[in-house]
Amino acid sequence: MECGKYTNRFINSIGDKMTTTKIASVGKASNSIRTVIPMWIAEIMELEKGDKIGWKIIWDSENKTRSIKIIKVNKNE
């Protein structure tokens, strides 16, 4: 599956430089951190400014792996 103007980017391109972002501090008054969503991922998920996303952590104790599922939340929720 190709993504918009990023014609050589595919969903399964894990490890590509476009899939790496840097974590930054929100500020001294908060314990939260933030990063950006690469534009090619935003296009695939059809995300726009003001949209909400949900986060689901998936734990696989058998394989000792973790992954995060990002879900676009309806604007009405």
Contacts in CASP RR format, 6 or more apart in sequence:
PFRMAT RR
TARGET T0000
AUTHOR 0000-0000-0000
METHOD contacts of the structure
MODEL  1
MECGKYTNRFINSIGDKMTTTKIASVGKASNSIRTVIPMWIAEIMELEKG
DKIGWKIIWDSENKTRSIKIIKVNKNE
1 10 0 8 1.000
1 11 0 8 1.000
1 44 0 8 1.000
2 9 0 8 1.000
2 10 0 8 1.000
3 9 0 8 1.000
3 10 0 8 1.000
3 11 0 8 1.000
3 40 0 8 1.000
3 43 0 8 1.000
3 44 0 8 1.000
4 40 0 8 1.000
4 43 0 8 1.000
6 18 0 8 1.000
6 39 0 8 1.000
6 40 0 8 1.000
6 43 0 8 1.000
9 16 0 8 1.000
9 18 0 8 1.000
9 40 0 8 1.000
11 44 0 8 1.000
13 19 0 8 1.000
18 38 0 8 1.000
18 40 0 8 1.000
19 38 0 8 1.000
21 35 0 8 1.000
21 36 0 8 1.000
21 37 0 8 1.000
21 38 0 8 1.000
22 35 0 8 1.000
23 33 0 8 1.000
23 34 0 8 1.000
23 35 0 8 1.000
24 33 0 8 1.000
24 34 0 8 1.000
24 35 0 8 1.000
25 33 0 8 1.000
25 34 0 8 1.000
26 32 0 8 1.000
26 33 0 8 1.000
26 34 0 8 1.000
37 45 0 8 1.000
37 47 0 8 1.000
41 47 0 8 1.000
42 48 0 8 1.000
45 53 0 8 1.000
45 70 0 8 1.000
45 72 0 8 1.000
46 72 0 8 1.000
47 53 0 8 1.000
47 72 0 8 1.000
51 72 0 8 1.000
51 73 0 8 1.000
51 75 0 8 1.000
52 72 0 8 1.000
52 73 0 8 1.000
52 75 0 8 1.000
52 77 0 8 1.000
53 70 0 8 1.000
53 71 0 8 1.000
53 72 0 8 1.000
53 73 0 8 1.000
54 70 0 8 1.000
54 71 0 8 1.000
54 72 0 8 1.000
54 73 0 8 1.000
55 68 0 8 1.000
55 69 0 8 1.000
55 70 0 8 1.000
55 71 0 8 1.000
56 68 0 8 1.000
56 69 0 8 1.000
56 70 0 8 1.000
56 71 0 8 1.000
57 66 0 8 1.000
57 67 0 8 1.000
57 68 0 8 1.000
57 69 0 8 1.000
58 66 0 8 1.000
58 67 0 8 1.000
58 68 0 8 1.000
58 69 0 8 1.000
59 66 0 8 1.000
60 66 0 8 1.000
60 67 0 8 1.000
END
